[in-house]
Amino acid sequence: MLESLTSLVQLKSVEWNRVERKLATCGDVGDVRKLARRQLPGGVFDYIDGGAEDEISLERNSSAFRDAVLHPNVLRDVSTIDTSTNVLGVARPTPIVLAPTGFTRIAHPDGELAVARAAAAYGMPYGLSTLGTRSIEELADVATAPLWFQVYVWKDRGLVREMIERSAAAGYEAIIVTIDTAVLGRRERDVRRGFTLPPKIGLDTFVDGALHPRWSLDLFRHEPITFSNVAGMSGIDGGTAITLSDYVNDQFDQALSWESLDWMIEAARNVGLKVVLKGIQRVDDAERAVAQGVDAIALSNHGGRQIDGTPAPVQMLTGVRDAVGSGIQVICDGGIRRGSDVVKAIALGADAVMLGRPYLYGLGAGGQRGVSWVLDHIVSGMRRTMALCGRATVGELTPDLVTQQLWRSPPLQR
Ligand SMILES: Cc1cc2nc3c(=O)[nH]c(=O)nc-3n(C[C@H](O)[C@H](O)[C@H](O)COP(=O)(O)O)c2cc1C
């Protein structure tokens, strides 16, 4: 009896690791997002998850991918799938880059170090934010992932030049110049919660923290979260509680123009760094960026966190690619949550894509393991989609694979 029962029923092995156990119940990035929402205080989750104003751009970023339709070929040899491609002049295992995100340690004490370790396993470049919570050098010391450094343009140009030189000295490959943040977008979830960086301890934060004891304990057990790259240099280094908008509006250069961009490009080139211009949202600006001589442009609306009501970057791809030709690399970010989204973006003309929130959800849900879960999910989804589309290589991901229905998406259910 027992023998016939054991031949029918296989006992599941017990997963003793709490994080692995929880991740094993996740089916997609949406599930990891829910897990992160349970682990993190509401204000922290909203800082990561939220967008500007009515969050129209935020929702459109994802719905544009859902509305893009795949037209698969059948009966093609897909016994070997090759996701490798050239990104910024280097052969990489996938066209995926991890986007810069500020104040990363708020999601998990390991912060950027955990993200870089997970990225290394997939050979994915990782962009450290100027507003990162690990310094350029700290990250370079542990990272085997290729590193890029994201630069906001501070009024203090000496500070910008110094950061560019530090990243070159630490072995980074490129700078990402983010040009969509002359002032900070109005992130109304943060406004409602009175969210500051680092979080101020009021009664509401205290209650929120008490409801998330693991996060709170981590916060108190580890060294304070600061803007490590500008610590002690820019008046406020993250050690003082301040709203992000006050910080940005005070420190960043609102007078930045195409003319002053030349200075930035020259500063990077002088120390051997490539330049990615992040935050392009129009065809004419893409053309101007090419004329200015950058190495790549990143079509991005900052994950819907800056100006609201813009197109999803994936909706800009065809027009931009047609205008700029094949002489410049185009990176697309915003709303990528699945491997099939990566396939759609590449087919529509991107050379690479960047992920922001997906890895932050992973970080919040389970540190490095959570990030690895997300990266694995997206890469395996890309491979599966390529196989199901009859396209074995990245070069075969061509525009005939996708049609887009624009502007017709219902809002996401939250
Ligand atoms: C919490 C958070 C912080 C961010 N911080 C930065 C930043 O410091 N610099 C920057 O250029 N972009 C920043 N971004 C935007 C990302 O680089 C990227 O453009 C965006 O997250 C892509 O959209 P996705 O989150 O839908 O993948 C941030 C995004 C998030 C969610």
The ligand as an SDF file (V2000), in Angstrom:
LIG
                    3D

 31 33  0  0  0  0  0  0  0  0999 V2000
   13.0610   54.3860   -6.8480 C   0  0  0  0  0  0  0  0  0  0  0  0
   13.6260   54.8950   -8.1330 C   0  0  0  0  0  0  0  0  0  0  0  0
   14.7150   55.7530   -8.1170 C   0  0  0  0  0  0  0  0  0  0  0  0
   15.2660   56.2320   -9.3050 C   0  0  0  0  0  0  0  0  0  0  0  0
   16.3800   57.0140   -9.2540 N   0  0  0  0  0  0  0  0  0  0  0  0
   16.9750   57.4070  -10.4070 C   0  0  0  0  0  0  0  0  0  0  0  0
   18.1900   58.1250  -10.3730 C   0  0  0  0  0  0  0  0  0  0  0  0
   18.7580   58.3860   -9.3120 O   0  0  0  0  0  0  0  0  0  0  0  0
   18.7280   58.5120  -11.5600 N   0  0  0  0  0  0  0  0  0  0  0  0
   18.1380   58.2210  -12.7710 C   0  0  0  0  0  0  0  0  0  0  0  0
   18.6710   58.5790  -13.8130 O   0  0  0  0  0  0  0  0  0  0  0  0
   16.9850   57.5220  -12.8160 N   0  0  0  0  0  0  0  0  0  0  0  0
   16.3990   57.1030  -11.6790 C   0  0  0  0  0  0  0  0  0  0  0  0
   15.2600   56.3550  -11.7350 N   0  0  0  0  0  0  0  0  0  0  0  0
   14.6820   55.9790  -13.0500 C   0  0  0  0  0  0  0  0  0  0  0  0
   15.3000   54.6710  -13.5580 C   0  0  0  0  0  0  0  0  0  0  0  0
   16.6490   54.8390  -13.8930 O   0  0  0  0  0  0  0  0  0  0  0  0
   14.5630   54.1550  -14.7990 C   0  0  0  0  0  0  0  0  0  0  0  0
   14.5380   55.1660  -15.7740 O   0  0  0  0  0  0  0  0  0  0  0  0
   13.1360   53.6990  -14.5060 C   0  0  0  0  0  0  0  0  0  0  0  0
   13.0620   53.0730  -13.2350 O   0  0  0  0  0  0  0  0  0  0  0  0
   12.6840   52.7170  -15.5870 C   0  0  0  0  0  0  0  0  0  0  0  0
   11.3420   52.3490  -15.3960 O   0  0  0  0  0  0  0  0  0  0  0  0
   10.8690   51.0190  -14.6250 P   0  0  0  0  0  0  0  0  0  0  0  0
   11.0170   51.3050  -13.1730 O   0  0  0  0  0  0  0  0  0  0  0  0
    9.4560   50.8670  -15.0470 O   0  0  0  0  0  0  0  0  0  0  0  0
   11.7500   49.8810  -15.0790 O   0  0  0  0  0  0  0  0  0  0  0  0
   14.6770   55.8670  -10.5550 C   0  0  0  0  0  0  0  0  0  0  0  0
   13.5870   55.0110  -10.5720 C   0  0  0  0  0  0  0  0  0  0  0  0
   13.0720   54.5110   -9.3800 C   0  0  0  0  0  0  0  0  0  0  0  0
   11.8910   53.5760   -9.4440 C   0  0  0  0  0  0  0  0  0  0  0  0
  1  2  1  0
  2  3  1  0
  2 30  2  0
  3  4  2  0
  4  5  1  0
  4 28  1  0
  5  6  2  0
  6  7  1  0
  6 13  1  0
  7  8  2  0
  7  9  1  0
  9 10  1  0
 10 11  2  0
 10 12  1  0
 12 13  2  0
 13 14  1  0
 14 15  1  0
 14 28  1  0
 15 16  1  0
 16 17  1  0
 16 18  1  0
 18 19  1  0
 18 20  1  0
 20 21  1  0
 20 22  1  0
 22 23  1  0
 23 24  1  0
 24 25  2  0
 24 26  1  0
 24 27  1  0
 28 29  2  0
 29 30  1  0
 30 31  1  0
M  END
$$$$
